[in-house]
């Protein structure tokens, strides 16, 4: 239920979760299922308010590399689940290996420790089930696999499904417009005594036995950097690991794919599973091939050419572009950040797109009607669309891992937001290794496709131009990986294997900020899986201390 005030007198909450996005929402619901009372502090209101969201504005050191934080985050009940696309992807076996060619990508836990928690995470993210590896029926070799799938939420706006459970549970208390601005430590400096919270009624000190930061990666890092200003010895010390190794993904297109059999596209298009959720296979290199050739983890899938480039001469793609270019229409079709990606740079070539749309009728009109039906009418909504062609020729999209590097980091500026917290300065940096790996992964994929008789890649540029094209699209800001990394050594990490801050007995961070590497996967699924593991550990600890909390098995 929603409460007016986050605290009353000297009340001490059992668990306090900061943030109500996909991770915070899942934590609250799972603690409820485990019989625990939980307080959720949400900086935003019940609905999205741009004035509140302005507090997330940050200084972007290189605007080519990172999205504006006003687009990348959402301060409201439900958090970024209002704006994400609903893609759920598991980390791969290769991500958990200690690869000698990926420095500082060392996890303090194994894949076997986290794999069982995908089931609960998938339940809360509404993506059908936790089957992220579905054996491909065809026989493949030479380092190629089509076994791994991405899954999609049947309703990405998770609050629409979980609202009733969140608001009607007597064990979940939600305090809106309650922004955590700092942490007050105990006299011995070993625990958080209270959270400093800004509310419409004034500042409050909220006490809790266990505190879980479940905000996005940048906001979690920013808050802890602000706390470190008052307690310089925390989090590895000033200029230590906190804020470093901030990551995302490289994403874009440098080639097309020509299938030997045009019908192959049926295996790589969106499909519905038995639970009514969409999933899609991706082209990937096997773990063995990646390690042998020392390339970073990368996923590929057939895609439409860029909508905004009218040289594709497709009536339906130009019609889609024209719809997306009208903000009120485009925002009904796609989240704003994705809409802007597809509309590309200004000035728009409207005349050329209109010509394509007119010349492409009536086939384009029929395709457009199908797309609008799948996106606006069909339930669940189809996550995307692929305009199939008889020639079996498509653009090839890549989504690639970024190596952790200390130079890519988050700092604080001297400018304060409306709540008195210093704004973040975000310096997301990609490396030559990132770019070279994208190009080499394409080369290996091309060789594997040819060896399997499956097809070939057709590059859009000569070799000396490919690097430039990868660099041009090397940007992120939505996945926000790293900054509060997990590890064993307090001098090189901020939280331990159980997400507890080094040196503090009751502070935990459940966020993509704790990841040790970015992998090829979107970050939400793993962040929720780690949060489920944490919830059960805390519930189990309370039970062993004399409580009566039932611990639900992970599988």
N, C-alpha and C positions, 0 to 999 in steps of 0.2 A: 504494500500500500504506500501511497505518497504521504509523507508527513510534512508538517509546516517547518519544523526545526530539526536540525541534525543531532541536537543534544538537549538534554534537560538536566540542569544541575550537574552533579558529579557522576552521572550515568556512564558506565563503561560498557561499550558494545563488545560482543564476543568476536565478531569479524566485521571489518569495515573494508568494502571494496570501493576503490576510487575509479569511476568511469563505468558507463553503462552500454558501451559498444558491444560487438559480438563476444569479446572475451568476458567483460564484466557482466553482461546479461547471462551468459552460460554459467559463470561462477555463482551468481545469485540463485539461479534456478537449481543448480546442483546442490548447493548448501541447503536449500529448502528441501530437496528430496532426501538429503541426508539428515534432516531433522535439526539443522542449525539455524539460529537467527543470524541475520546479516543486515548491515546497513550499507546502502549504496549511495555514494555521493556523486551527483552528476552536475557538472558545471553549467550545462545548458538547461533549457526549459522542456516542456512536453513537446513543443514544436520547434522547428529550426528558426533561429533568430540571428540574422546577420550581425546585429550589434553585439551579441554575446560572442559569436564566432570570430569577431575581429581580434579578440584576445590571442588567437592562435597565429596571427600574422607574424612572420619571421623575416629576418634579413637573409636573402638568398645570395650567396657569394657569386655563383655563376648561374644566371637565370636560364641558360641553355640546358643545365643538367638537372634541375629540380623544379617540380611544380610548386606553384604558390600554395602556401599552407591553407589559405581560405578554400581551395579546391580539394586539398588532400585530406582534410579532417572535417569533422562535423560535431559541434557541441550541441547535443540535444539528447533526449532520452532515446536510446537506441544507437547513438553514435554514428560511426561511418557505415553501419548497416543500411542507412538511408541512401547512401551514395555509391556503394560498391556494386560490382557486377554480379556477385554471387558465386564466383569461381572458387572451387575447393580442390586443392592439389596436395598430395602427400609428398613429403621429402623422400628421396630415393636412397637406396642402400649406399651408393657412392658418397652421399653427403656426410655420412657418419664415419667414413674412413679417414685415417690420418694420412692424407696424400702429401708426399714430399714436395710436390710442385704447387701446393696451395698453402702458403705460410699463414700461420695463426688461425687456421680453420679447424680447431680442435675442440670437440664437444666433450664435456665431462660425463655424458651419459651415452648409452648405446641405442641403436635403433630398436632393439628388442624391448628396451624399457619404455619406449614411447609408443610403439606400434599398437598395443592393446587399447590405448586411449583414443584412437581415431574413431572408435565406435560411438562413444559418447559425444565426441566433437561433431561427428556427422549428424547425430540426432539433433543437436541444438542448432546446427547450421542448415538443417533441412535439405541435405544433399542426397537423400536416398539411403545409402548405406556406406560402409567403409571398404568397399571393394575398389581399390585404386590400382589393382593389377588384375587384368582379365586376359588370360592367355589368348593370343591371336591364333585363329584357326589355321592360317597358312604357315608353312615352314620357312623360316628365315635364318640366315647366317651372316658371316662377314661383318659382325659388329652391329647389326641392325636389329631393333626391337620395336614392335607395335603393341606390346603388352600393357603399357602404362596409360592410365586414363585420368582425365580431369573430370570432376563432377560439378554440378551446378545446383544451387539452392532452388527449390521449387518456388520460394518466395524470398528474394534477397532482402526485402524490407522486413527483417526478422521480427521487429516489434509488432507488426500486424498480426503475427501468429502467437508470439509469446506475451503480448500485452496483458491478457486476462490473468495468466498465471503469475506474472510479476506484480500486478496491481492488486490482486485479490488474496495473495498469500499472507497469512498473519505473521509469518516468520521473516518476510522480506519488507524492509522499510527503505523507501527511496526518498532522498532529499534533493529536490531540484534547485538549480541556481545556487549550488553550494560548491564553490571553487576552492580546492586545496592550494594554499599559497606557501606552505612550509611545514616542517616537522620540528616538534619540540622534543628534545631528548631528555631522558632521565638523568639524575645527578651523576650517576656513574658512567653515562654515555654508552650504555650497553643496549638500550632499547628506546623505542619511540614512546614517549609518555602521552603525547597528544598530537593531533593534526591541527594546524592553523587553517581555518576555513572562513572564507568570505561568503556572507549570505546577504540577502536584501535587508535583513534586520540588523546587520552589523557583523563584526568578526566573532567567531566562535572557536572554542577549543574542544575538539572531539576526541574522546578517549576510546581506545579499542585494544583488546588483548592481541589481536593479529590484524595487520594492515596489509592489504594487497593493492598495489598500483596496477590497474588494468587499463591504462590509457594507451594511446598510440605511441610508437617508438620515439618520436620527437618530443612529445609532451612528457613522457616518463623521464627522458634524459634531461630535459630542461628543468623539471622540478628538482631532480637530485643534484644537478649542478647548482641550483639556487640554494639548496640546503647545504651544499658543500661550502658555500661562501661563509656560512656561520660556523660550520664544523669542518675545518680544512683537513682534518685527519681522516675523514670518512672516504669510502669508495676508492681506496688506493691513493689518496692524497691529491693535492692540486696538480694538474697536468699529468695525472695518472691515466688509468684505462677509461674512466668515465667520459663519455662523449666520443671516444675514438672508434675506429672501424665501423663507421656508419655506412650502410650498404643499401642497395636496391637491386635492380636487374637491368640488363641491356635488352632492348626489344625493338624489332623492326623487320625490314625486308631488304635483302640484297640480291635475291634470285627468285626465279620461278621454278616450278616443278612440272615436269612433263611425265605423266604416267604412261607406261607401255600399254596398259589396259585401262581405258577411261572409266570402267566400272569400279576400279579400285577406290574411287572417291567415296563410294557408298560405305566403305569400312572406316573412313576418316571423317565422316560427317556426324552431326549430332544425332544421338539415339536416345530413346526412352528406356529406362530400366523397369523392372517389375514393380518398383515403388513409385513410379510416375515421375522420376527425376531424370533430367538429361545428363548424358555423359558423352565424352569424345575421346577417341584414341589420339595419341601423338606419336610422331616419328622421333625416335631417340637412339643414341648410341648406347650400347650395353655398358655396364660397369667395367667390364674387362677392357673394352675398346677405349673408354675414356682414360683409364689408368695407364694403359699401354702407350697411348699417344699423348698423354699429359695435357688433355684438354678439360676445360671446365664444363660443368653440367649444363646441357642445353636441350630444350624441347622445341620441336618444329611441328607446324600444322599447315595444311593448305588453306589459303585465304583468298579473298578478293583483292584485286589491285587497289591502291589507294583511291578512296572515293573522290578526293579533291582534285585529282589529276585527270582532266577531261580527255587526255590522249588514250585512255582505255577504250573510248568509243562505245561504251556500254550504255544503252538507254536506261536500264534499271539502276545501274550504279550512279549515274548522273541524277536520276530522279531521287534516289536515296540522299545524295549529297544536297540537293536543293531542299529536301525536307529537313535535313539536319542543320542546314545553314540558317533556317528560321528558328531562333532560339525557343519560342514557346512550343513549337512542334517537335523540334529535335530533342528537347528535354523530356518529352513523353516517350521517346523511343530509346534514349540512352542516358545514363548518368552524365552530368555536365562535363566532367573531366574527359570521359571517353568521347563525348560529342565533339569537344574541341580538338581532340586528337584526330578525329576523322574529317573534320572540316578543314584542317590544315591552315597554312599561313594565308593572310590577306595580302593583296586583294584577290577576291574570289573571281574565277573565270566563269561568270554566270552565263554569258552568251554561248560559250562553247558547251556548257552543261545543258542548256536549254536545247541547243541543236541536237545533242545526243539523245535527249529525252524524246524529242519530237520524231527523229528518224528511227528511234528504237521502238516506237509504238507499232502495232498493239501488243506485241509480245512483252514489251517492257511493262505495259499496264497490267497484264496478267500476273507477271512476276511481282510487281509492286503490291498488288492486292494480296498476294500470298504472304509477302513479307509483313505487311501491316496486320494481317490476320494473326500471324504467328507471334508478333511482338505486342499487339494491343488487345487481342480478343482471346487467344488460346491460353488455357491454364493447364499446366504451368507455362509461363511465357518462354518461348524458345530463346536461348541465350544469345544467339546470333544467326546469321544466315550466310549461306554460300551459294552463289549463282553458278550452278553446274553448267558445263559445256561439253559438247560431243567430242571435242579434241583432247580432253583430259589434261588441260593446261591451266595452272593456277599460280598465283603468287605464293611464296613460301614465307610464313612468319616464323621468326625465332624468338625465344624467350630464354635468356642466358644468365648464368651465374656471374656475380661480381666478386672478385677476390677481396678479402678484408685487408685494409691498409690503414695505418694509423693517421695518415695525412688526411683521410676522408673523415670529417668529424663535425661535431656540434659544439658550439661554444655559446656563451652569453654575451649580449650586447649591453650597453649602458641605458638603453631605452626600456622603460617599464610599460607593461600593459595596464589595463584598467584596474587590475587587482593588485598592482604593485610588484609583479613578478617580472624579472628581466626577460626580454624577448630573446628568442634563439637566433643564433647566426649559424646557418647551415651551409657547410662546404662539402658537397658531395663530389667526390673525385673518382673517375674511372681511370684505368691504367692501360698501358700498351698490352699487358697480358690479357686483359679482358677482351680487347679488340681483336688481337691475333687469334685468341681462342675461338671467337665467333667465326672468323674466316676459315680456320683449320677444321672446325666442326662441320662446316658446310662441305669442305673438300672431302672429309671422311664420309659424310652422309651420301654425297654424290657417288663415291666409289662403291659404297654398300648397296645403294639402289641399283646401280648397273650390275654388280655381281649377282644380285638376286633377281635380275631380269624384271625389276619393278618399275624402272624409269630412270630419269636423270635430272640434274639441275641445269638451268640455263641462267647464267649470271647476267645481271643488268648493266654491269660496267666492266671495263678492263681491270686487270689486277691492281694497277696502281691507283685506281679510283675507289676500290672496294673499302679500303681502310677508311677513307674519308667519309664514305656513306655510313659506315658503322658509327664513326665518331659523331656524325651529324645527328643521329637519333639516339645516342647514348644519354638517356635521361630517365629519372624515376621521381620518387617522392611520395608515392602512394603506399609502398610496401614497408618502408621505414624499418629496416633490419639493422640491428646492432646499436651500439651506444651505451648499453648497460649489459655488457656481455657476461655470459655464465662461464664459470671455470673453477679450477681447483685453487689456483694461486691468487690470493687477494691483491697482489701487486700487479696482476695482469687481467683481472676480471672484477666484476662488481657484485655478482650474485653467485651462489654455489649451485651445485647440481640440482638442488631442491628449490631453486628460485629465491632463497633467503639471502638478503644482503649480507655480505661479509661484515662481521663485527657488530651486527644489530640482531637482537634475539627475535623481534616480532615484525620485521619489515620484509615483504616479499614483492617481487615484480613479475607479473604475468602479462607479458607483452612481447611483440616481435623484437623489441629492443634487446632482449637477452640472447638472441640467436648468435651462434658462433660463426655461421656461414649463411649465405643467402640461398644456395641451391638454385634450381630452376623454378621452384614452386612459389606460388603466391603464399603469403605468410599467415593468412588467417587460420587455416585449418590446424597447422602445427601450434600456433599460439593458443588456440582453444584446447587442443589436446594436452599441452603442458599445464594449462590451467586446471583441467580435470584431474590430472595426476596430483597437482598440488592440493586441490580440494579434498581428495580422498586421504592424502597424507595427514592433513590437518585434522580431518574428522577422525582418522584412526588414532592420532595422538591424543585427542580429547577423550576418545573412548577408553584408551588405555589408562588415562588419568582418572577414570571413574565415571565417565558419562555413559549414556545409553544410546549413542548414535550408531545406527546401522551403517556399515560400510558396504556399498554396492560394488560387487566385482566389476572389473573393467571389461570383462568379456565373459 
